[in-house]
C-alpha cells in the first residue's frame, strides 16, 4: 500500500458506533441500579463491583457486567473511578 492510499472504514464505522453507544447506555443503566437482560439469552445481567475496602476478599471476576451463560461479558476499568476519590 502506498502512502497516498487511504483505507475506507465507512462501512464499519456505523455499526461500531451503534454497538459502542448500546454498551455505553447499558453500563449507565446498570450503574444507576436499573436491571437489564442479556440481548442473546434474555437472562438477567449482573453488575460486579470491586471490593470497597482493602480487607474485603477479592472477587472471582473483574468488575463488569455479566450474563449467567456468558453471552454478555463487559469488563469495566474501575481504576479511573478509584483515582477520582
C-alpha positions as CSV (number, residue, x, y, z in Angstrom):
1,X,0.0,0.0,0.0
2,X,1.4,3.4,-1.0
3,X,1.5,6.4,1.3
4,X,-1.3,8.1,-0.8
5,X,-3.8,5.2,-0.4
6,X,-6.3,5.5,2.3
7,X,-8.4,2.8,3.8
8,X,-12.2,3.3,3.8
9,X,-13.7,2.4,7.1
10,X,-17.1,4.0,6.5
11,X,-18.8,0.6,6.2
12,X,-17.6,-0.4,9.7
13,X,-17.9,3.0,11.4
14,X,-21.8,2.9,11.6
15,X,-22.2,-0.5,13.2
16,X,-19.2,0.1,15.5
17,X,-20.6,3.4,16.7
18,X,-24.1,1.9,17.3
19,X,-22.6,-1.0,19.3
20,X,-20.5,1.3,21.4
21,X,-23.5,3.5,22.2
22,X,-25.6,0.5,23.1
23,X,-22.9,-0.8,25.5
24,X,-22.4,2.7,27.0
25,X,-26.1,3.1,27.6
26,X,-26.3,-0.4,29.2
27,X,-23.4,0.5,31.5
28,X,-25.1,3.7,32.5
29,X,-28.4,2.0,33.3
30,X,-26.8,-0.8,35.3
31,X,-24.7,1.7,37.3
32,X,-27.9,3.6,38.1
33,X,-29.3,0.4,39.7
34,X,-31.7,-0.5,36.9
35,X,-32.0,-4.1,35.8
36,X,-31.3,-5.3,32.3
37,X,-31.4,-8.6,30.4
38,X,-28.9,-10.2,28.0
39,X,-29.7,-9.4,24.4
40,X,-28.8,-13.0,23.4
41,X,-30.4,-15.2,26.0
42,X,-32.8,-12.8,28.0
43,X,-31.2,-13.9,31.3
44,X,-30.7,-11.1,33.9
45,X,-27.4,-9.3,33.8
46,X,-25.4,-8.8,37.0
47,X,-23.2,-5.9,37.9
48,X,-19.9,-6.9,39.6
49,X,-18.3,-4.1,41.5
50,X,-14.8,-4.1,43.0
51,X,-14.4,-4.6,46.8
52,X,-14.9,-1.4,48.7
53,X,-12.1,-1.9,51.3
54,X,-8.6,-3.3,51.4
55,X,-9.7,-6.0,53.8
56,X,-12.5,-7.3,51.6
57,X,-11.7,-10.6,49.8
58,X,-11.2,-10.3,46.1
59,X,-14.0,-11.3,43.7
60,X,-13.6,-14.2,41.3
61,X,-14.5,-11.9,38.4
62,X,-13.2,-8.5,37.4
63,X,-15.6,-5.6,37.8
64,X,-18.1,-5.6,35.0
65,X,-21.5,-6.6,33.7
66,X,-22.0,-10.3,33.1
67,X,-24.6,-12.8,31.9
68,X,-25.0,-16.1,33.7
69,X,-24.5,-18.0,30.5
70,X,-21.5,-15.9,29.4
71,X,-23.2,-14.2,26.4
72,X,-22.6,-10.8,27.8
73,X,-19.1,-10.1,29.3
74,X,-18.3,-6.4,29.7
75,X,-15.3,-5.7,31.9
76,X,-15.1,-2.2,33.4
77,X,-11.9,-0.3,34.1
78,X,-12.5,0.8,37.7
79,X,-9.0,2.3,38.2
80,X,-10.1,5.6,36.8
81,X,-13.0,5.7,39.3
82,X,-10.7,4.9,42.2
83,X,-8.3,7.7,41.1
84,X,-11.2,10.2,41.2
85,X,-11.7,9.7,45.0
